[in-house]
């Protein structure tokens, strides 16, 4: 089998890249080791920056997003139940975000393959990358007991943190930067009306909480929990009670409770691997970087990666511009590190860390008070939240 770009990973990054390449007249195939049902069953983030919204529209996969997505012009910060609003629309010259679940984004991107199903392969087992340090790489995989080989010009590794792409790069070539946070997010998804029309990020003496939503009738809530805690320690009733405390009485008065559709604990990590290119292999999304979910940057960073990569590949094929490919890693990493900084800062501002002193707590309180009273402070928060330019 021969194509121009072999894409490893059928999540939003890999799917979007394939659509962008097709629009540019560049052939690709997407190899995903999991089944379609498994991919669509993953519950992930739900806040889309403008760059992601624009990309969905550019490839014509936007109809359901525009119909069902919730446009948000602001969000709220809270300290021990006392809430104030960040008006993103006003502070950033009219920018906003779209609340639309990553699962729905993935579904729309898969549906957009209807006219070219041969370009998307699910349950591709034992994927392996070969000769990535040459001009003639190829990818092998197993499907229904048969071995397939894909010859290509380049490989895009969009297969996540635990995928095979980054692991194919020799250890001495790259550098990894990592920070493991000493807590996780316990999330609950329930078919109940959201407690507020916008997201609320709450710093409470007992720990962080987030009130979010997926639709006008489906809510997503999170509480910070210790890294040692287990899901079975948190029955629904205990979780709803804790949310009511951390979000404060005013917000809790509007909070509806109900049985969990999904409940899980996600660890928090910051991670960056650089460079994001080795030979004929380009990394994008979680294969190259992880951010804490605070600030909703993970999916959006992946989308900015593939936009940059698609532009570079288009310049390469249409204009023979080799420098565009050489610039990919540097250009992508410039945005990655800024998003890492914001996610790290926002996490540090809103979470309770083990061993925090009374002084540390006062610094959080003072910084939130500064942001509340300063338009300049709010502008910094808003412009990072809606997404920095590529």
N, C-alpha and C positions, 0 to 999 in steps of 0.2 A: 504494500500500500504506500502511496506517495502523497504528501501534502506539503504545504509551505510551513505551517506552524502546528506543532503538536502541543496541545494544551492539557496539562495534567491537573485534574480536579474539576468537578462539575458543580461547584458552589457558585455563588453570585459572581465572583471575580472571573473565573474561567468561562462561565457562560456569557457574561458581558463582553469579555475580550473577543470571543468567537464572533459575536454579532457585530462588534465594531470592525473587526477585520473583514468580515463579509461585505459590510457597507463600503469598505475601501477596495474591494475586489481581491482580497487576499484569502486563500483557502486555508482551512484549519479543521482539526478534529479534536473533540473534547473527550478525554478518557476519565471516567469516574468509577472508583472501585466499589462504591456502595450502590444499592438499588435506588430506583427513583422514589419509591415509597419512603425509604430511610432518609434520603436527602430532604424530602418535603416534610418529614416528621421532626426535623431539628428546629427547636424553638430558639430564636436568636433576637438580636436587637430590633428596634423599630423606629428609629429616628433617622431620616434621610436628609443629608445636606443638599443644597441646591445642585451641586455637581452631580450627585447621584440621580436626582430628579431629572435633570437635563439629559443625562445619558439614557435614561429609560425612554424619554421622549425622542431622542435622536434615533434610536433603533426601532421606534414604533411599538414599544411594549408598555405604553403608558396608560391605556384606556381605563383599565380597572383601578390603577393607582390614582388617576385623576378623579375617578368616580367615588372611590371608597376611602382614599387617604384623607387624613385630617391635617389641614394647614395650620401651623402654629406660629404666631408672631411673637411669642414670648414664653418664658417659663418662670418658675418661682424658686426662690431659695428660702429656707426656713432655719431658724435657730431656736431650739427648744419650743417649737410650736408657733413662734412668731414669724409670719411669712411676709416676704416682699417680692415684687415682680421685676424681672429683667425684660424690658421691652426691646426685643431684638429688632423688630421692624423699624422702630424709631432710631435706634442707636446705630444701625448698620446701613441706613439709607434704603430701607424697604425690603431687606432680605428676611427670609423665613425658613423654617424647616417643615418637613412633611412626616407625620407619624403614620407609618405603613410598615407592617411587620416584614422582617427579612424573609420569613417563610413565603410570604405573598410575593415578594420581589423574585425569589427563586422560582416560584410557580409560573409567574409571568414570563420569565426568561426561558424556562423550559418549553412553555407553550409556543414561544416564538420560533422554536425549532421544527414546528409542524411541517413546514414545506421542505425541510432538509434533515430528516431524522437520521440519516446515515452519518451526519457530522457529530452526533452525540451518542456515546457508548456508555451505558451503565453496566455495573458488575464486571468491569475490566479488572481481572485479578492478576496479582504478581507483576504489576507494572514496574519496569526497570528502564533506566536511562543509560544509553551507551554512547561512547565517543563524544561526550559533550565538550571536550577540549579540542575538537577538530571542526572543520567546515562541513562535515558529513555525519551529523548525529542521527541516531534513530532510537525509537522507543519500542520495547516489546511488552506484550501482555497476553494473558490467557482469557479466553472467552468460550464457554461451553466446551471445554476440553481441547480446544485448538489454540495453538500459539500463533499470534499475529505480530507482524513487524511493521512499524510505521517509519518510513524514511522521510526526513524533513530538513528544512533549512535551519530552523530554530525551535527551541522548546521553551514553553512558558510554564513555569512551576507555580500553579495556583492551588496546591493541594494541602494547604494548611500547615500548622505547626508540626504535626506528627507525620507529614507526608514524606514521600521518597525523594522529592526534588532537592530540598536543601541538603539532605543526607548524602546526595550524590556528589556534592562539592567537597574536594579534599580538605581535611581539617586545617592544614597550614595556610589555606588560601584566604579564609575570612576571619572576621572577629565577631563574637557574640557579646551583647550587652544585655544584662538581665537584672530585674529586681522582682523578688517574690514578696507579695504583701502578706502580712500575718493574719489575714481574715479572708472571708469569701462573701458572696451575695447569695442569700436564700431567696429565691423567687417563687412567686405563686401567680398562676394565670387562672382567672375565673370569669365566668359569664355574669358579671355584675356591672352596673353603671359606674363609670369613673367618679371619684370623689371631687374632681376638679376638672375644669376644661383644659388646663395645661399641666405639664409635668411639675412636680414638686420635689426638689432635692433638699432633704432635711438633715441638718446636723443636730443631733440630740446627745445629751450627756450619756445616754445608754447606747449610742451608736447611730450610724447612718440609716436612713430609710429613703426610699424613692416611691412616689406614687406616679404611675404611668398608665398607658392604655394602648389598646390595639384597635379599638372601634368605640362607637358611642355606647356599646353594650358589653364590651369585653375589657377587663382591667388587668394590668400587670403591676405587681407590687414587689418590692425587694426590701430586705433588712440585712444589715451587716451582721455576720455571725463569726465566731472564732473558727480558725482553720481546723480545729480538732472536732468540731461539732458534726453530728450526724443528722440525716434527714428524718430519721425515725424519732429524734428528740423534739421535732417540731410538728405536732399535729396541727390541723388547720386552725383550731380554736386558739391555740397558743400564739400562732403567727398573727392572726387577725388582732388579738389583744395587744401584741407588741407593736404592730403597725399603728394602732390607735394612740398608743403612748408616744411613740417617736414622731408621729406627724402632728400631734397636738390636738387639743379638744375641738378647736374650730374646724379643722379639716376632718377629724374623726366623726363629727356630727353629720357629715355628708357621705360617709363611707358605708357602702353596702358590703355585706359579707356573703360568701357562698362557697360551695365545695370546689376544690382545686381541679382544674382540667389538667394542669401540669404543675409539678413542684420539683425544684432541683436546687443544688448548691453549686455555684460556680466559683472556683478560686480566682484570685486577682493576680495578674502578672504584667510587668512591662518587659518587653524583649525586642531587640533589634539585631538583625544580622546584616553585616555589610562586608563587601559590596553586594548589590542585588543582581549582579551579572557575573557569570563565570563562563567564558568561552561562548558556546552557542545556547547556554541556558540563562533565562531571565526569571527571577523570582518576583512574585507579586502577592499582595495580601498577607494572610497569616503565615504563609511560608517564610516570609521575611521579617514580620514584625507582629507583636501582640501589644495591645493597650488595655488598661483596665476599662471596664464598661462605663465608668464615670465620664460623662461627656459624649458618649455615643460616637466614637471615632472609628471603631474596628471596620465595619462594613464600608464606611465612607472612604477610609484610607485605601482599602482594597480597590474601590472604584476609581479613585484618583490614580493609583498605580497603573491600572489597565488602560486608562485614558492616555496617560503619558506613553505607555508601551505601544499602544495602537498607533499613536501619532508618529512615534519613532519608526515603527515598522513600515508605515505608509510612506514616510519620507525615504526610507531605505529602498523600497521597491519601485517607487515612482520617480525618485530623483537620484537614486544611487547615492544617497547621503549616509555614508557610514558613520559620520560624526553624531548623527541623531541617536544611533544605537549606543554609541560610546557614552553619550550624555545621560542615558536613561537612569542609571543607578544614582548618579549625583543629583539629578533633578527630583527623582522620587524620594530619596533620603532627606532632602531639604525639607519637604513637607512632612515626612514621617517624624522627624525629630521635633518639629514644632508641635505636632499633635501629641507626641509622647510627653512633651513638656506640659501641655495643657492638661492632659489626662492625669499625670502625676500630681500637678498642682491642685487640680480640682478634687482629686482623691484625698490629698493631704489636708485640704480645707474642710472637707465634709465628714471625714471618718474619725473614729476613735481608735487610736493606736495603743497597743500594749505598752505599759510603762509611761504613758503620757503624764507629765507633771502638771501641777496647777498652773504653772507659767505657760506650758504648751497650750493648755485649754484657753487661757486668756488671750493668747496670740490668735487662735482661731476666732474667738469672739470679736477681737479688735479688727481682724481683717474683714469679717463679714459686716461689721458696723461701717467700716470704711467704704466697702462696695455699696452698701445701702445708701450712703450719703453722698457718693461721688459719681457724677455722670461719667467722668473719665474712667473710673474703676469699672463701672457697669459696661462701658464701651469695650474694654479689653475682654471682659467675659463674653459679651455678645458676639464680637467679631470672631473669636475662637470657636464659639459654640456653633455658629452657622457655617463655619468652615472657611479656612484661609484660602486665598486664590492659589491656583496651580502655577 
